[in-house]
Amino acid sequence: KVPEIQGFLAIRYANMYKPPMQALLPFTHLVAISVYIGATVMLAVLSHTVGRTCEDPMLRRRQLVPLFKAYDPLAIAALGVVVMTGAYSVTGYKARLGADYFAIFASGLAGKLGLAFTVILVGTWLCFGICHRMVRADQFDDPIDARQLGSLLIRCRVAAWLAVGLSVYTLWFALGL
């Protein structure tokens, strides 16, 4: 009779146990998502307005570089926190649900993970493929004409709004899980 009671208590304890940081994960996850979306909206708006009156494309790019230097590490860090807190909270759900995890949660999670992966791809393309590229070009004083700069800034704004839209849709999708 003692082993049955111990087994019952062990199962009950495993179902009730939550690591101390588990309660902070949803809050941290939402704060990181908010920081990422806010910074990306800021980038989209400011990349359109900063240096707009400047005729020289080299000077306009130089005025935009501090914005890109601030955005890149902030966005990558926020995306990293989103990924880590999301993965850690899913691990807790998986432990609590046990064998029922795949039947209850995994099918919806696959869609959310697909959307999150797309957000990360667009976000890293924006940071490293567009913004960092302009920062490096400015550091090496690479010449740029107005057409090239305009094309890069259009791509920057399109990628930023795409990242914001995908992030908001992913958040909306996750609320339905």
N, C-alpha and C positions, 0 to 999 in steps of 0.2 A: 504494500500500500504506500509506503514512503516514496519509492521511485516514481509512482504515478503522480503523487502530489508534487514532487520536485520537477517532473517533466511539465506538469500543468503550469507551475509557477514560472519555469524558465520560458515557456511559450508566451505566457501573459506578460512577463517582463520585457521580452523581445518586442512584443507588439506595442507596449507603452513607452519604451525607451526612445528618447530623442536626444541626440548629442546637444550640448549646451548652445552651440552656435546655430543649430538648425532653425531656431525661431527668428534669427536675424536674416536668414537667407532671402526670403521673399522681399523684405525691405531693401536689402543691399542690391538685389537683382533689379528692382524697380528704380532705385536711385541711379544705378549705372545705366539703365536704359534711358532714363530721363536726361542724364548728362550727355549721353551720345546723341540723342535726338536734338536736344537743345544746341549742342555745339555744331551739329551738322546744319541745322536751320540757320544758325549764326553765320556759318561759312557760306551758305548759299546766298544769303542776303548781302553780306559784306563783300563777297567777291564780285558782286554786281555794282556796288556803290563806291568801294575804295578806289581812289585814283581815277575815277571816271572822267574828271575834267582834264586830266593830264594827256597831252598829245603824244609825248614820247613813250613808246612801248617799253623801252628799257627802264625808264623811270617809274612807269606804272607797275611793272613787274616788281621792281624794288620796293614799292609801297605795299604790295600784296604779300611779300615774303614773310614779314612778321606774323601775319594772320595764319599763313600755312605752317610756320614753325610752331605756333601755339596749338593749332588744331591737330596736327599729326599725332603727337604723343598722347594728347588728351583722348582722341577718338580711339586709338589703338588700345590704350589702357582701359577705357570704358568697355570696349568690346571684349577685352580679356576678362574683366570682372563679370560681365554678363555670361560669358561661356563657362567660367569656373563656378559661379554660384548656381547657374542652371544645371550643370552636370552634377554638382554636389547634392542639390535638392532632389534630383531624379534618383540618385543613388539611395537616398533615404526612403523615397516612395517605393522603390523596388524592394528594399529590405522589408518594409512594412507589409507590402502586398504579397510577397512571396510568389507562389506559383500563379496566382491570379493576375500578376502584373501584366503579362502579355495580353490576356483577354480583356482587361479593363482599360489599360492605359497606353500600351505600346502602339496601338494602331493610330491613335490621335497624335501621339508624340512623334511619329514618323513624319507627318505633315509639318509639324512645328519645327522639327530639326531640319527639314528640307528648306523651309523658309529662313530659319536662322543661318544656315549655311550660305544661302544666297545673300543675306544681309552682310555677312562677314566678307564674302567675295567682293561685293560692291564697295563695302567700306574700305577694304585694303586696296582695291583698285584706285579709289579716290585718294587715299593717303599716299600710297607709294607710287602709283602710276601717273598721277596728275600733280598733286601738291608737292610731293618731295622732288619730283622731276623739275618743277619750276624753281624750287629752292636751290637745287644743285646747279641748274643753268645760271641762276643769278650769282652763285658763289664763284663760278668759273667765267663770269662775264660773257657768256655765250650770246651772240647777237640774236635778236628776235624782232620781227616786224609786226606791224599792227594786225595783219591777217592771222599770223601764227598765234599771237597772244589772244586775240579774240576767239579763235578756235579752241584753245586750251581752256579759256574761261567759260565758254559755252559747255564744254565737256565737264568742267568742274561743277557748274551749276546743275546740269542734268544728272550727273552722278550723285550729287548731294541730295537733290529732291527725290531721286529714285531710292536712295538709302533711307531717307525719312519715310517715304511711302511704304517701302517694304518693312521697315521697323514697326510702323504703326499697324500695318496689316498683320504682322507676326504677333504683335501684342494682342490685337483683337482676336486673332485665331486662338491664341493661348488661353484667353479668358473663357473660351467656349469649351475647353478641355475639362 
